[in-house]
Amino acid sequence: MSLGVRWTLHGDGKTLAPGEVVRPDERLTWGRTAGLGGQHVVSMIGACFVAPILMGLDANLAVMASGAATILFLLITRGRIPSYLGSSLSFIGVAAVIKTQGGDAATLTGALLVVGAVLFLCGAVVRALGARVIHAVLPPVVTGAVVMLIGFNLAPVTAGTYWPQDQWTALLTMLFTGFALVVLRGFWSRIAIFLGLAFGYLVSWVFDRVFGKIHSPAGGAEAVDHWRLDLSGVAQADWVGLPAFHAPSFSLSAVLVALPVVIALIAENAGHVKAVGEMTGDPLDDKLGTAIMADGAATVMATSVGGPATTTYAENIGVMAATRVYSTAAYWCAAGFAILFGLCPKFGAVVAAIPGGVLGGITVILYGMIGLLGAQIWIRSRVDLSNPLHLVPVAAGLIVGIGNVSLSFTDNFELSGIALGTLIVVVGYHALRALAPDHMKAEPPLTESADPGPAHGA
C-alpha cells in the first residue's frame, strides 16, 4: 500500500518549461523542494498563528500541530491531495462564545475535538455514499449562509475587544493590510496578513517611542496606561523548548456551540479538493470523503494535546498556482519547518506580544473576508435569493447568528448565535422545502458539478 512518500524527479529537477507542472508524485531537487516548503510556511503562517492568539491558545503549539496535521493528512490521502492544514479561523467566534459561558482553553479544545470526530464521520459517509450526499444535505444556500454568519458573528469581538486598545494603530494596520491584499502581486499578496502584522508591530513600536504609553483597555474592561508593544516576554523566553500542552475537557453546551462549524469545514474541504483537481488536471471527486476524514483526524490529533482545529489553507493553493509545483514533497518540507518553529518558545513569545490594536486592524478585514466567503458560495452556485424558499431561512438565520440572539430552554441550557442561527438555516430550509410548492423547488438543491466554494484558513 503506497503512502505517497515516493517521488520521481521531474526532468532535471531544476527548470520548468512554459506551461509545465510538477505533479503531486513528482519533485524538484531537494534544495528547491525545501525552498518551496519554506515558501508555503511563510504563506500560511500569518493566518495560522493569528487564529490561536484570537482563541486564547498557544501559538507555538498551533504551528507545531499544523505541521503534524499536514503530515497526517498527506499520509491518509496517500499523497494525492497536496494541502497544508493550518489553524482554522472558523472557530474564533465559537471560542468567544465559550469564553463568555465561563469555559477555558480546555473546554474549547474539547469542543473542537468533538467537531473533528464528527467531521471524520461525515467524511466516512461521503466516502461510502459519494459526494452527492453533501449536495443533498448542505446545498449552497445553506453552506453560504452558515459560513457568512460564522464570519459576521465575530464583528463584536473586533469592535469591543481589539479596536479600542489602540484605534489609530488599528486603522493604519487595516489600511496597510488592505493595500497589501489588493495592490501587491504574486507571493507578496499571499502573505498580506503576515505583512500587515509586521507593519502593525512597527507602527506600535514607533508610537511607543514618539507618544509614550497609551491609556486604553489592555485585554480587560478597565483602561490603564500601558505600552502598545511589550516585548518583555520575548527576552525571558528560551530558544528551544516544548510548547504548553493541555488535555481537553468536555461540555455539552460548548460542543453545541461548535458543531455548526462542521458545515463550514466540509465546504472548505470540498472547495479545496475541487480547486486542486482543476489545477493538476487530476479530478479528485472520488477523494473528497477521504480528504474530509483526513481533516477530521488531524483536528482530533491537534486538539487532543491542546491545539486548535485544522483546515485546508487557500494561501497555499495560491502558492501552488503561482509556482505550478504541486509536489507533496514540498508540503512534507513545510510540515517539518512548522514543527521546528513550534519548538522555539521565543518565536511564540513574539507572536503573543502582538498588540491589540494590530489585531483590531487585521480582524476587521479577516472576519469580513470569512463572512463574504459565504456570499461567494452563493454567487458561484447562482443561488436565487428572490426565491422565498431560500430567502426566509437565510434571512432569519443570519439575523439570529450575527445578532447573537439566544433561546433559553432551561436555566442551564440555551442555544444562541452561531449554533442557533445554523439550526434555523439548516432545519428551516429543509422543512420549508418539504412544504413549498413545486415552482419554488424546481431546481435540485445542488448538482454534482456545483462548486461549494473556496477553501480557506478561515
BELURWO-V621879 format. One record per pair of residues at least 4 apart in sequence whose ideal C-beta (glycine too) atoms are under 7 Angstrom apart, sorted by the first residue. I is the first residue (numbers start at 1). J is the second residue. If there is no record, write none. Layout:
i	j
I	J
I	J
//
This chain:
i	j
2	78
3	75
3	78
4	74
4	78
4	79
4	80
4	328
5	79
7	25
7	26
7	27
7	327
7	329
8	25
8	26
9	13
9	27
10	22
10	26
10	27
10	28
11	15
13	28
13	29
14	28
14	29
16	20
16	22
16	324
21	324
21	326
22	26
22	27
22	28
22	324
22	325
22	326
22	327
23	280
23	326
24	79
24	80
24	82
24	280
24	326
24	327
24	328
25	79
26	327
27	33
27	327
27	329
28	32
28	33
28	325
29	33
30	34
31	35
32	36
33	37
33	327
33	329
33	330
33	333
34	38
34	333
35	39
36	40
36	323
36	325
36	330
37	41
37	330
37	331
37	333
37	334
37	337
38	42
38	337
39	43
39	187
39	319
40	44
40	84
40	316
40	319
40	330
40	331
40	334
41	45
41	334
41	337
41	338
42	191
42	194
43	190
43	191
43	315
43	316
43	319
44	48
44	84
44	86
44	313
44	315
44	316
44	457
45	49
45	194
46	50
46	191
46	193
46	194
46	197
47	51
47	86
47	89
47	193
47	315
47	457
48	62
48	63
48	66
48	86
48	87
48	457
49	53
49	59
49	62
49	63
49	351
50	54
50	193
50	362
51	55
51	62
51	87
51	88
51	89
51	92
51	308
52	57
52	58
52	59
52	62
52	87
52	308
53	59
53	351
53	352
53	354
54	92
54	359
55	91
55	92
55	95
55	108
55	308
56	95
56	105
57	61
57	62
57	105
57	307
57	308
58	62
58	243
58	244
58	306
58	348
59	63
59	348
59	351
59	352
60	64
60	243
60	342
60	345
60	347
60	348
61	65
61	243
61	244
61	245
61	306
61	307
61	342
62	66
62	87
62	307
62	308
63	338
63	341
63	342
64	68
64	243
64	338
64	339
64	342
64	343
65	69
65	302
65	307
66	70
66	85
66	86
66	87
66	310
66	338
67	71
67	335
67	336
67	338
67	339
67	342
68	72
68	301
68	339
69	73
69	85
69	298
69	301
69	302
69	310
70	74
70	84
70	85
70	331
70	334
70	335
71	75
71	332
71	335
72	76
72	294
72	297
72	298
72	301
73	77
73	83
73	85
73	294
73	295
73	298
74	79
74	328
74	331
74	332
76	290
76	293
76	294
76	297
77	81
77	287
77	290
77	291
77	294
79	328
80	284
80	287
81	273
81	276
81	284
81	287
81	291
82	276
82	320
82	326
82	328
82	331
83	272
83	312
83	331
84	313
84	316
84	331
84	334
85	295
85	298
85	310
85	311
85	312
86	310
86	313
86	457
87	308
87	310
87	457
88	265
88	308
88	309
88	310
88	311
88	457
89	366
89	370
89	457
89	458
90	150
90	261
90	264
90	265
90	311
90	458
91	95
91	112
91	258
91	261
91	308
91	309
92	96
92	154
93	97
93	150
93	153
93	154
93	418
94	98
94	257
94	258
94	261
94	418
95	99
95	108
96	100
96	157
97	101
97	257
97	417
97	418
98	103
98	107
98	108
98	111
98	254
98	257
99	103
101	253
101	254
103	107
103	108
103	251
103	254
105	109
105	246
105	306
106	110
106	246
106	247
106	248
106	249
107	111
107	249
107	251
107	254
108	112
108	254
109	113
109	248
109	303
109	306
110	114
110	248
110	249
110	250
110	251
110	254
111	115
111	251
111	254
111	255
111	257
111	258
112	116
112	258
112	299
112	303
112	308
112	309
113	117
113	248
113	300
113	303
113	304
114	118
114	255
115	119
115	258
115	259
115	261
115	262
115	299
115	309
116	120
116	296
116	299
116	300
116	303
116	309
117	121
117	296
117	300
118	122
118	259
118	262
119	123
119	262
119	265
119	292
119	295
119	296
119	299
120	124
120	293
120	296
120	297
120	300
121	125
122	126
122	262
122	266
122	292
123	127
123	289
123	290
123	292
123	293
123	296
124	128
124	289
124	293
125	129
125	133
126	131
126	133
126	134
126	288
126	289
126	292
127	289
127	290
127	293
129	133
131	135
131	285
131	288
131	448
132	136
132	448
133	137
134	138
134	266
134	270
135	139
135	445
135	446
135	447
135	448
135	450
136	445
138	142
138	143
138	263
138	266
139	445
139	446
140	144
140	377
140	378
140	381
140	383
140	446
140	450
140	452
141	145
141	378
141	383
141	390
141	394
141	429
142	146
142	425
142	426
142	429
143	147
143	263
143	267
143	377
143	452
143	453
144	148
144	374
144	375
144	377
144	378
144	383
145	149
145	374
145	394
145	397
145	398
145	425
146	150
146	260
146	263
146	264
146	422
146	425
147	151
147	264
147	267
147	373
147	374
147	377
148	152
148	371
148	374
148	375
148	398
149	153
149	397
149	398
149	401
149	402
149	418
149	421
150	261
150	264
150	370
150	418
151	367
151	368
151	370
151	371
151	373
151	374
152	371
152	402
153	401
153	402
153	404
153	417
153	418
154	158
154	367
155	159
155	367
156	160
157	161
157	363
158	162
158	163
158	360
158	363
158	364
158	367
159	163
162	170
162	356
162	359
162	360
162	363
163	167
163	170
163	360
164	216
164	217
165	216
165	217
165	218
165	356
165	357
165	360
166	170
166	214
166	216
166	228
166	355
166	356
166	357
167	171
168	172
169	173
169	200
169	203
169	204
169	207
169	228
169	355
169	357
169	358
169	361
170	174
170	357
170	360
170	361
171	175
171	361
172	176
172	203
172	361
173	177
173	196
173	199
173	200
173	203
173	358
173	361
173	362
174	178
174	361
174	364
174	365
175	179
176	180
176	196
176	199
177	181
177	192
177	193
177	196
177	361
177	362
177	365
178	182
178	365
179	183
180	184
180	189
180	192
180	195
180	196
181	189
181	192
184	188
184	189
184	192
185	189
186	322
187	191
187	322
190	315
190	318
190	319
191	195
192	196
193	197
193	362
193	366
194	198
195	199
196	200
196	361
196	362
197	201
197	354
197	358
197	362
198	202
199	203
200	204
200	355
200	358
200	361
201	205
201	229
201	358
202	206
203	207
204	208
204	228
204	229
204	355
204	357
204	358
205	209
205	229
206	210
207	211
207	228
208	212
208	227
208	228
208	229
213	225
213	226
213	227
214	226
214	228
215	223
215	225
216	223
217	221
217	222
217	223
218	224
218	226
218	356
219	356
228	355
228	357
229	353
229	355
230	353
231	235
231	353
232	236
233	237
233	349
233	352
233	353
234	346
234	349
234	350
234	353
237	345
237	346
237	348
237	349
238	345
238	346
239	344
239	346
240	343
240	344
241	343
241	345
242	343
243	342
243	348
245	305
245	306
246	306
248	303
248	304
250	255
251	255
252	256
253	257
253	413
254	258
255	259
256	415
256	419
257	418
257	419
260	418
260	419
260	422
261	265
262	266
263	267
263	422
264	268
265	269
265	295
265	311
266	270
266	292
267	271
267	377
267	452
267	453
268	272
268	311
268	312
268	455
268	456
269	273
269	291
269	292
269	295
269	312
269	455
270	274
270	288
270	452
271	275
271	452
271	453
271	454
271	455
272	276
272	312
272	317
272	455
273	277
273	284
273	287
273	288
273	291
274	278
274	451
275	279
275	317
275	454
275	455
276	280
276	284
277	282
277	283
277	284
279	320
279	321
279	326
280	326
287	291
288	292
289	293
290	294
291	295
292	296
293	297
294	298
295	299
295	310
295	311
295	312
296	300
297	301
298	302
298	310
299	303
299	309
299	310
300	304
302	307
302	308
302	309
302	310
303	307
303	309
311	457
312	455
313	457
314	318
314	454
314	455
314	456
314	457
315	319
315	457
316	320
317	321
317	455
318	322
319	323
320	325
320	326
325	330
328	332
329	333
330	334
331	335
332	336
333	337
334	338
335	339
336	340
337	341
338	342
339	343
341	347
345	349
346	350
347	351
348	352
349	353
354	358
354	359
356	360
357	361
358	362
359	363
360	364
362	366
363	367
364	368
365	369
366	370
367	371
368	372
369	373
369	458
370	458
372	376
373	377
373	453
373	454
373	456
373	458
374	378
375	379
376	380
376	453
376	454
377	381
377	452
377	453
378	383
380	451
380	453
381	450
381	451
383	390
384	390
385	390
385	391
387	391
387	440
388	392
388	440
389	432
389	433
389	436
389	440
389	441
390	394
391	395
392	396
392	432
393	397
393	424
393	425
393	428
393	429
393	432
394	398
394	425
395	399
396	400
396	424
396	428
397	401
397	421
397	422
397	424
397	425
397	428
398	402
398	421
399	403
400	405
400	420
400	421
400	424
401	417
401	418
401	421
401	422
404	416
404	417
405	416
405	420
406	414
406	416
406	420
407	414
407	415
407	416
407	420
408	414
409	413
409	414
415	419
415	420
415	423
416	420
417	421
418	422
419	423
420	424
421	425
422	426
423	427
424	428
425	429
426	430
427	431
428	432
429	433
430	434
431	435
432	436
433	441
436	440
436	441
438	442
446	450
//
